[in-house]
Structures are given as structure tokens and as C-alpha cells.
Amino acid sequence: MRTDYDVAVVGGGLLGAAIAWGLGRLGQKVCVLDEGDITKRASRANFALVWVQGKGLGMPAYAGWSFGASHLWPQLAQELKDQTGHDVCYQRPGGFLIALGERELGVRSDICRRMMAQGVPDGYRMEMVNREELARLVPEIGPEVSGASYNPADGHVNSLRAYRALHEGMRLFGVDYRPGATVERVDYRGGEFSLTTATGPVTAGKVVLAAGNGNQRLAPQVGLFAPMAPTRGQILVSERTEPFLHYPFGTIRQTDEGTVMMGDSKEDFLDDRVARLPVSAVIADRARRTLPRLGRLNVVRSWSGIRVMTRDGYPVYDQSLSCPGAFVTCCHSGVTLASQHAFQIAAMIRDGALDPGRVAPFSARRFDDAPATL
């Protein structure tokens, strides 16, 4: 088996797959070391939004990074379709975050005002929509809906199909994908990286840690820092019904297959083997109050997943000073940011250095306990 690569990517979820696909697209010799399908992937427990509004409140750079991702997604969707034949069903109709009652409407209005006041990229829009305007676009909203915030850059995608297309595209680019190759250790010597895996050693000129919450264990081995704070979320999925919801609602969206996904829980309880019925009940009740039609549909699936989350919720992108060529990438919004990872981050890794003009705000140096040598 070949063991010499330009880049070894640790992790084959949406984050690692997008970076590996982007590196393969640039002609790099890449190996993806992955736990495989036995792992409980955050990539399979997501809401499939390509979302902009509200992201980056308190960190304008993240608002710009997410906004840029939404503009790159049409290119990613088209290239994946041209290469693999898979239509990932990317849609960008704009999206709403619904307010139930005047108190929630006031909270949404305040977030909207603060987002626009902190400074946003050219062309960025986040605005409030009253109940009458919303009802013209979505006539089925319930009587408790008082309005919503809106951003025309918001959209959604079939994330499982996108995940499959990235993996198939990786293969077509010649990327070596190794499932079952859990990385136990990463060593740096003589200007290259030696990775000890469950299926044997691998050597590479560069290494990218994209192992989700597992980065916390691996990052210190190459002089990096991954400050993770995972949370749990639950999702409900309805039976198929005719198309009726043409805008994603942030916590409710109708998929291209006709099912309706519902969910927005954030739990510290990190066991994803069981459903927590009180949480599911709140999700279902809010969905029914938002769109009464949902109260007449059967829930046919539910699941929980552990989110890949940094301590402050914003991405981390860093390169090692003590082990040149080692990079760490951590983010919660693996769907939204897939286009940035495929086109921007992959190019920086190919070139051997992160561009501080674009990603410096996302360094783990922002955390008080970050190592001084980072």
C-alpha cells in the first residue's frame, strides 16, 4: 500500500471530505484516514442548512465567512454534479427564523439590529418581516406566529447526497480513502509526518486534523490546540407530504424528498443512543404551533447526534509552528462551510500556509488558555 502522500487528512466526515475533495481537485496526492461507517458521525446528524443569518453576532469575521460560503455553494453543487452525476439539491430561496409571540419577536428584532450594526459584508441583508408579509409567502403559518427575521442568502441542501458526492468525487480525483484507519498517534520528524493508524503506518508531507471532537486528543501531538465543547441535538422527521414549505425556517424545513425535518435542541447530555422524549415533545409542539399542518403528519424517524462544537461556537483554523505542515480545522457548520473548505481552505493547505487575511480571527489564540507556542 502506498504510504507517501502530499497530505493526510484525519477524518472523513463533511469537513474532512470537503477539504480532501478540494485538495484532490488541485492535484494533490491525498490520503483520508477515517474511522469509517462504524463511527457516529455528526455529518449524518445535521439539519442540512446552508445558513447565514445570525451567524457571527459578536464576531463579524464569521458573518463574512458564512456569507462567502453561501456564494460559493452554487459552484460546489455544480462541480459535484458535473463530476459525479449527483444532484445535491442545493436551494437558496432565503430563510426565516420564526418568532412565536411578541417576546420572541422582540428578541429576533434585537439580534437583527445588532447584526447589522456591528458591520457586515457588502450585500449582506438581515431584516424583520411582520406577520402579514410572512403570511403572503407562507400562508400556512399558525396564529401564534408574530413575524420572523429573514436573510435572502439562506438556503438548504440534501446533505447526505452532498456527503456521498464528496466521497465519490474524492475517489475520482484519486484520493486514497481508508476506513477503519483510526489514527492513534501523529509524529513529526525529518520534515514529514508519521501517522500510526489501526491499519498501519502512513507518512505524509502535511497533515490536516479534521476529526471533529477527536481533534482535542490529536492536536497537542503536533503543537496545536482544539478547544472543543460538544453539544447534543435531536431531530424529528415526518412522513412524506406534498411540497408546501418553500423556505427553510431554521428549525423546520421540507426536504427535496417531501419529508419535514424539525429540531433545534442544544443539550449538555452527550449520550446519543437514546431519544429524550421531553425534548422531542417541545420540538414537535413548536413545529405544530408554527405550521399547524405538521400536527396532522406522522413522525416516522427521530435521532440524536453529538455536534462538533468549539467552546465559543466559531470555527478554529490553525497551523503549527513547532510542526510545520500540520493544520487543525474545527467547526460546527460543516454543511454551510463545505464550500469554503473545498475551495479556500484546501488551496491554503496546498500552498502550505493559512491566509491570515481570511482566517486569522479563527485562530485558537483567541482562547485565554491557548498555548503560547501555537
N, C-alpha and C positions, 0 to 999 in steps of 0.2 A: 504494500500500500504506500502511496505517496505521502511523505511526511514533511515536505518543504513547501511552504506557502508564502505568498506575499502577506496575507492577513489571515489570522484565525479569529473567527467571530464566536464568542462563547454565548450561546443562547439562540434558539431558533424560533422564538415567538415573533410577534409582529415587529417588534423593534429590531431584533437581530436579523430577521428575514429581509426587512426593508433595507437595512444597511448592506447586507450581503448581496442582495439583488443589485443595489446601486454600485457596489464595488465590482461585481461581475460585469455589469453594463460598461464599466470603464476599463475592462480588460485585465482586471486584477486576478491573480491566482488565489482563490479563497477557499477556506475550509470552515464549515459551520459545525461546531461541537454542541450537541443538544442532548438533553435527557430523553427526548423522544415523546411519543404519544402517551407514555405511562404517566407523564407529569400532568399536574392540574394547572393548565395554562390560564393566565389572566387574559390571553389573547382570545380564548373561547368563552369568556365570561364578560364581554363588554357590550355596550349599548349601540355600537356602530355609528356613532355620530362623528361628523367632521364639523367641529363646533368652535365658534369664535367668541360669541357674546359672553361678557362677564369674565373671560379668562384674562388674567393679568391685572386684576384690580390690586394695586399696590406694587406691581412690577410691570411697567409699561413695555419692557422688552418682550415679555411673554405674550402680551396682546399682539405685538407686531409679528412675533414668531408664529403664532397661531393663525393670524390673518394671512401671512405669507403662505402658510401651508394650504389654506383653502384655495388660494390662487394656483398653487402647483398641482392640486389634486386632479383637475381635468387632464393634465399631461400624463400623470401617473396612470390614471384609469385607461387612457387611450393607448399608452405604450404597453400596458399589461394585456389589453385586448388584442392589439396587433401581434404581440409576441406569442401569447398562449391561447387565444381564442376565447378567454373567459371574460364575460361582461360583468364587472363588479357592481353594476347598477348604481353608480355614483350620481346623486342628485343634489342640486344646490338651489332649492326654492326659497331659501331664507327660513329662519326658525323662530319659534316663540317660546318664552318661558312664562307660563301661565300663573296668574295670581288668583287665588280663591279668597275673596273678601277684600275689604278696604285696607286692612292692616298689611296683608301681603303685597297689595298694590303699592302701598307706600314704601315698603322695603325695596321692591323692584325699581321703583322710580328713583330712589336714593342711589342704588347701585348704578343705574343708568347715568345719572347726573355725575357721579364720581368718576365713572369710567371715562366719560367724555372730557371731564375737567382735568384729568391727570395727563392728558396728551396721548393722542392715538395716531396711528399711521394715516397717511393721505388716503382718502376714500373709505375709511372705516366709519360705519354708522351703527349706532345702537340707540333706539328710540322707543318711546312708550306708545302703545296702541290701546285706545279705550275699548270698552265692551262692544259698542256699536260697530266700530271699524273691524274688530276681530270677528264679530258675528257675520259680517258680509263675506269674509274669507272662509270662515269655518262655521257654517250655520248650526252645527250640532252641539255647540258648546252649551254647558249646563247653566242654570240660573245663578249659581254661586260664583261663576267666573266674572271677575270685575275688570279684567284687562290683561295686558301682557307686555313684556318687553320684546323687541324684535331686532334681529340683525339679518340683513339680506345675504351675508356671506355664509350663513349656517347651512348645513346640509347633512346628508347621511349616505350610507353605502352598505352593501352586503359584505360585512367584514369577514365572514367565513370564506366567501368566494374570493375576496381580496387576498386572504391568507393563503389559500390554495394557489392562486395565480402567482403570488410572490415566490412560493416554493417551486412551482413548476418553472417559472422564469429563471430562478437561480440555477436549476438543473440545466436549462437550455443555454445558459451563459457559462456552463462548465464548473459551477460551484460544487465542491465536494461536501455533501450533506451527510453527517454521521450521527444518526440517532443512537441513543443508548450510550453516548460518549460523555457521560457526566465528568466535568472537569474537577479533579481533586486538588490540583496544585498548579501554579504558574510560576516558573523560574526565569530569570533574565541573566544571561551571561554571554559574553563574547559578541554582543550586539544582536542577539536573537533570543526568541522566547521558546522555552521548552514547556509544553503543557502535558501534565500527567493526567490521563483520562481512563475511564473504566474499560476502554477498548484498546489502550496502548498509547505510546507517546506520540506527540505531534510537535513539530518545530515550525516557526513562522517568523518573518521579519517584523511583523506588527501583531498586536492582539487588541481586540475590542471586546470589552466586557459588556454584554447586553443580556445578562442573566436575571433580570428582574430583581426581586428581593434577594436573590442569591449573590448579587454584586457585593452586598455588605461583607460577605465572607471572603470573596476573591480580591476585592480592590486593594486591601492593605498588602497583599503579596507582591504588588508591583508599584507600591508607593502612592496609591490613590485612596480616595475616601468616598464611600457611598452611604450617606445618611438616610436610611430608609425608615419609614413608619407605615407599614401596610394597613389597609382597612378592608373590611368585607362589605360586599353589596349583594343584594338579591334582585332577581328579575322574574317577572311573570310573563308568560306568553299565551295569547289567546288562540282559539281556533281561527282558521282562515275565514275571512269575510270579504265582501266586495270592497273595492277601493273607495274610501270615503275621507281619509285624512291625508291631505296632500302637502302638509307641512310637518316637519318634526317639531315636537313640543318640548324637547329637552328631557322630559321624563316619560313621554308617551310617543311612540312612533309606529306607523304602519309600514311593514317591510314590503319589498317588491313581491314577496310570495303571498301577501294578504294577511298574514298574522299581525297581531298588535303586541308590541313589547311595552312593558310597564315596569318602572323601577327607578329608585334613586336613593336607596338606603346607604348609610355610612355607619358601619358598626365596628367597634373595637374587638368584638368576638371573632376570632380568626379561625374557627373550625368551619370549613366549607362542606362538610359531609352531610349536614342536616339543614332543613329549612326551619326558620324561626317563624312560626305562624303569626304571632302578634305583629311582626314586621310586614309579613305578606298581607295581612289584613289592612294595615294602614296604606300600603301601596295600592291595593285594589280599591279601597274606599276613595282615595284621592282621584284615581283614574275614573271611577264611576261618576264622581261629582263633576269632574272636568268634562267628560263626554258620556252622557247617560246611556248611549248606545252600548257602551262597554259592559254595563250591568246585565245585558242580555246575552253576552257571549260566554262560552265556557273557557276556563283556563285549562290548557292542555299540557303545559310544561312549566316548570319553575326550576331555578337553580340559584346557587350562590357561588361567588368567586372572590378570591383574595386579590385586591388591587395592588399593583406596583405603585407605591406612593413614597415620595421623598417627604422629609419632615415638614416642609412648607408647601408641598403640593406642586412646586415648579420643577422643571427638568434639571438634571445635572449632566453637563458635558465637561469632561476634563481630560488632560493629557498628563502623563507622568514626567516629572523632571529627573527622578532617580533612575527610571527605566524608560528611556526614550523609545517611542513607538507603541507604548501602552495607552489605551484610551478607556474611559468608563462612560457609559451612557445609561441614564436612568430617567424614565418618565412614566407618568400615568396615562397620558393621552396618546397611546400608541397608534390608534386609528387616525386621529386628526393629524398627528405629526409624521405619519408614514411618508408623506411626500417630501418633507424637509429631510428626513433621514435618508431617503433613497437618493435624492439629488444633491443636497447641500452637505450633510454630514459625511456621506460616503466620499464625496470629492475631497473634503478636507483630510480625511484619513488616508486616501490615496496619495495626497500631497505631503503627508507626514506631520501636519500641524493644524490645530483648530484655528479658525479665523477669529481673533479677539474682537474684531469689529462687529461680528454677528453673534458670538456665543459667550463672550466674556461675562455677561451678567448671570449666566447659568453655571458658573463655576461653584464647586462646593466650598470655596473660600468664603462664601457669604455666611457660613455657619461658624459660630464662635469657637467650636471645638475642632475645626478643621486643622490637620497637621500643617505646621509652618513650612514643611518641605514640599507640600503639594505643588 
